[in-house]
Amino acid sequence: MFLYYFQLGLRSLRRNPALTALMVLTLAIGVAASVATLTVLHVMGGDPIPHKSARLLVPLVDNGPAQGYTPGGDPRQTDRQLSYRDASNFLRSGQGERRTAIMGVAAALAPARPDLAAFAVYGLAPTSDFFAMFEAPFRYGQGWSPADDAAGADVVVLSRALAEKLYGSANPVGQRLDLMGFQFQVSGVLESWKVVPRFHRIVGGRSAFGDEEEFFVPFASMLRHQSEHHGSTNCKDQPSPGYQGLLDSECTWIQFWFESAAGGRAALQSYLDNYATEQRRLGRLQRNAPNRLYNVTEWLEFLKVVGNDNRLSAWLAFGFLLLCLVNAIGLLLAKFSVRAAEVGIRRALGASRREIFRQFLIETSVVGLAGGALGLLLAFGALALIARQSKELTVVAHMDWTMLATTFALAVVAAVLAGLLPTWRACQVTPAMQLKSQ
């Protein structure tokens, strides 16, 4: 019976085509606005590494001066990075399965190709655990070893885009390139690594939805070359002159991540608290502020990657959808009211109100499917317009299979909800009154 009513629903689309087209368009516009906004919110607020996000943890200790500190304040007012002293202590701690310190690097690259002039590149200086922790995919070669970390070796991992710019389609592993005036050997090339959001380097980086890093070099190598940090640096007091003065200072400029074993967060928190206690005995961390660990989703929430403005936009879009539904209800009432005689005859021939209700509700679902198909096209158009606004929005303004399914589900559910009142009104037709009026 469902198939029969579905076929009736398809035929009903041809009745009063102007009214039907207006209903479909009204529903499609509301669905497109909602889905386009929801898609951006879905991509921005998604878990970028769901199978291990609970085990990747950012430690924060407050090394600010005690003077002027108010206990119990907003944790977002504290630093979101670590000093070199804390980061190096955490690296040596052996805590967790993996550890990495990360600093931003900007460098001048002088290609060996005569047709390419020197140009600026932007990347990261992590430790060797970085690639396994964040599951960076390799196209050629591999990262560097812990021994390279210890030696501060001049090795580099290139992004696929940079490797193709310098070497074309050839495998460049083993090649040497001039970076910052030093000779670095290529140990690997990453495949395109489109993590959204780029959670591993948000603070002081190229934003949560910025471009991929172009290269990676060892953290210790950058320290050995006394490379300047490219990113945000927060100093409570003026550090001593020179690079060593920065390393000895309480300036915060290093991002840090632990990868814990399954269920190992409590052990890491205990280590962090004991570490802070020991540092206070040495005259540091005098604020005695809570020591915090954030997993990936907590970190994104802490940094407000998805802001209140984005959520408000989603609510406004759904409010617009509700307005479209109200209009659709009025159009369906008009559409079904002209079929009162048909309903009366069917009721007189023995059709129950339940059957009438089912028939008309399936017809509204057909309208919902048509609205969903048109709404999907309009949503793609809206996302294309959003993507043109900025390079960062291009990363988030794309639809996945989840949102494709959501579009049709939302359209059908919206049409069914809009059709409940008109369908109920159609079922109230009295057969005798309709037969007498014919």
ChimeraX attribute file (.defattr): number of C-alpha atoms within 10 A of each C-alpha:
attribute: neighborCount
match mode: 1-to-1
recipient: residues
	/A:1	9
	/A:2	10
	/A:3	9
	/A:4	11
	/A:5	19
	/A:6	19
	/A:7	14
	/A:8	16
	/A:9	20
	/A:10	16
	/A:11	12
	/A:12	17
	/A:13	19
	/A:14	12
	/A:15	11
	/A:16	10
	/A:17	11
	/A:18	10
	/A:19	16
	/A:20	18
	/A:21	16
	/A:22	14
	/A:23	26
	/A:24	24
	/A:25	20
	/A:26	21
	/A:27	32
	/A:28	29
	/A:29	21
	/A:30	26
	/A:31	35
	/A:32	28
	/A:33	22
	/A:34	25
	/A:35	32
	/A:36	28
	/A:37	24
	/A:38	23
	/A:39	24
	/A:40	23
	/A:41	19
	/A:42	19
	/A:43	20
	/A:44	23
	/A:45	19
	/A:46	15
	/A:47	18
	/A:48	20
	/A:49	17
	/A:50	11
	/A:51	8
	/A:52	17
	/A:53	16
	/A:54	19
	/A:55	23
	/A:56	25
	/A:57	24
	/A:58	20
	/A:59	21
	/A:60	22
	/A:61	24
	/A:62	24
	/A:63	24
	/A:64	22
	/A:65	14
	/A:66	15
	/A:67	8
	/A:68	8
	/A:69	13
	/A:70	10
	/A:71	12
	/A:72	8
	/A:73	10
	/A:74	8
	/A:75	15
	/A:76	10
	/A:77	7
	/A:78	14
	/A:79	20
	/A:80	23
	/A:81	25
	/A:82	24
	/A:83	26
	/A:84	20
	/A:85	16
	/A:86	20
	/A:87	23
	/A:88	16
	/A:89	12
	/A:90	21
	/A:91	17
	/A:92	9
	/A:93	12
	/A:94	10
	/A:95	18
	/A:96	19
	/A:97	14
	/A:98	19
	/A:99	25
	/A:100	22
	/A:101	24
	/A:102	21
	/A:103	25
	/A:104	27
	/A:105	22
	/A:106	19
	/A:107	18
	/A:108	14
	/A:109	18
	/A:110	19
	/A:111	18
	/A:112	14
	/A:113	10
	/A:114	8
	/A:115	6
	/A:116	11
	/A:117	10
	/A:118	14
	/A:119	10
	/A:120	11
	/A:121	16
	/A:122	19
	/A:123	22
	/A:124	23
	/A:125	23
	/A:126	25
	/A:127	28
	/A:128	22
	/A:129	22
	/A:130	24
	/A:131	18
	/A:132	12
	/A:133	19
	/A:134	17
	/A:135	11
	/A:136	17
	/A:137	14
	/A:138	19
	/A:139	15
	/A:140	19
	/A:141	16
	/A:142	18
	/A:143	27
	/A:144	24
	/A:145	14
	/A:146	13
	/A:147	10
	/A:148	18
	/A:149	20
	/A:150	13
	/A:151	13
	/A:152	19
	/A:153	20
	/A:154	23
	/A:155	22
	/A:156	25
	/A:157	27
	/A:158	27
	/A:159	23
	/A:160	23
	/A:161	17
	/A:162	16
	/A:163	22
	/A:164	15
	/A:165	12
	/A:166	18
	/A:167	14
	/A:168	12
	/A:169	10
	/A:170	10
	/A:171	16
	/A:172	20
	/A:173	18
	/A:174	13
	/A:175	12
	/A:176	18
	/A:177	19
	/A:178	16
	/A:179	20
	/A:180	16
	/A:181	11
	/A:182	13
	/A:183	14
	/A:184	19
	/A:185	19
	/A:186	27
	/A:187	21
	/A:188	26
	/A:189	27
	/A:190	24
	/A:191	15
	/A:192	14
	/A:193	16
	/A:194	14
	/A:195	19
	/A:196	18
	/A:197	23
	/A:198	20
	/A:199	21
	/A:200	21
	/A:201	18
	/A:202	18
	/A:203	20
	/A:204	18
	/A:205	23
	/A:206	18
	/A:207	15
	/A:208	22
	/A:209	21
	/A:210	19
	/A:211	17
	/A:212	17
	/A:213	21
	/A:214	18
	/A:215	25
	/A:216	27
	/A:217	28
	/A:218	31
	/A:219	25
	/A:220	20
	/A:221	21
	/A:222	21
	/A:223	16
	/A:224	13
	/A:225	12
	/A:226	12
	/A:227	16
	/A:228	14
	/A:229	18
	/A:230	17
	/A:231	15
	/A:232	14
	/A:233	16
	/A:234	14
	/A:235	15
	/A:236	12
	/A:237	11
	/A:238	11
	/A:239	16
	/A:240	12
	/A:241	8
	/A:242	9
	/A:243	14
	/A:244	12
	/A:245	13
	/A:246	19
	/A:247	17
	/A:248	13
	/A:249	18
	/A:250	24
	/A:251	24
	/A:252	25
	/A:253	26
	/A:254	25
	/A:255	26
	/A:256	26
	/A:257	28
	/A:258	26
	/A:259	27
	/A:260	21
	/A:261	17
	/A:262	11
	/A:263	10
	/A:264	14
	/A:265	21
	/A:266	11
	/A:267	14
	/A:268	20
	/A:269	15
	/A:270	12
	/A:271	15
	/A:272	21
	/A:273	17
	/A:274	13
	/A:275	17
	/A:276	23
	/A:277	15
	/A:278	13
	/A:279	15
	/A:280	15
	/A:281	10
	/A:282	10
	/A:283	8
	/A:284	18
	/A:285	20
	/A:286	19
	/A:287	18
	/A:288	18
	/A:289	20
	/A:290	15
	/A:291	16
	/A:292	15
	/A:293	21
	/A:294	19
	/A:295	20
	/A:296	23
	/A:297	20
	/A:298	15
	/A:299	19
	/A:300	21
	/A:301	14
	/A:302	14
	/A:303	15
	/A:304	12
	/A:305	18
	/A:306	19
	/A:307	13
	/A:308	10
	/A:309	9
	/A:310	16
	/A:311	14
	/A:312	11
	/A:313	15
	/A:314	21
	/A:315	15
	/A:316	15
	/A:317	21
	/A:318	19
	/A:319	14
	/A:320	17
	/A:321	24
	/A:322	18
	/A:323	14
	/A:324	21
	/A:325	23
	/A:326	16
	/A:327	16
	/A:328	24
	/A:329	21
	/A:330	15
	/A:331	20
	/A:332	22
	/A:333	18
	/A:334	13
	/A:335	18
	/A:336	17
	/A:337	16
	/A:338	11
	/A:339	12
	/A:340	19
	/A:341	18
	/A:342	15
	/A:343	23
	/A:344	21
	/A:345	16
	/A:346	16
	/A:347	19
	/A:348	15
	/A:349	10
	/A:350	9
	/A:351	13
	/A:352	13
	/A:353	17
	/A:354	10
	/A:355	16
	/A:356	19
	/A:357	19
	/A:358	17
	/A:359	19
	/A:360	24
	/A:361	24
	/A:362	25
	/A:363	25
	/A:364	29
	/A:365	22
	/A:366	26
	/A:367	28
	/A:368	29
	/A:369	23
	/A:370	23
	/A:371	30
	/A:372	32
	/A:373	19
	/A:374	20
	/A:375	29
	/A:376	25
	/A:377	13
	/A:378	20
	/A:379	28
	/A:380	17
	/A:381	14
	/A:382	17
	/A:383	23
	/A:384	16
	/A:385	14
	/A:386	19
	/A:387	17
	/A:388	12
	/A:389	10
	/A:390	10
	/A:391	13
	/A:392	16
	/A:393	19
	/A:394	18
	/A:395	20
	/A:396	21
	/A:397	23
	/A:398	18
	/A:399	19
	/A:400	11
	/A:401	8
	/A:402	10
	/A:403	19
	/A:404	15
	/A:405	11
	/A:406	17
	/A:407	26
	/A:408	22
	/A:409	15
	/A:410	19
	/A:411	31
	/A:412	24
	/A:413	15
	/A:414	24
	/A:415	29
	/A:416	23
	/A:417	18
	/A:418	27
	/A:419	28
	/A:420	17
	/A:421	15
	/A:422	24
	/A:423	25
	/A:424	17
	/A:425	15
	/A:426	22
	/A:427	21
	/A:428	14
	/A:429	19
	/A:430	16
	/A:431	18
	/A:432	12
	/A:433	11
	/A:434	16
	/A:435	13
	/A:436	7
	/A:437	7
	/A:438	6
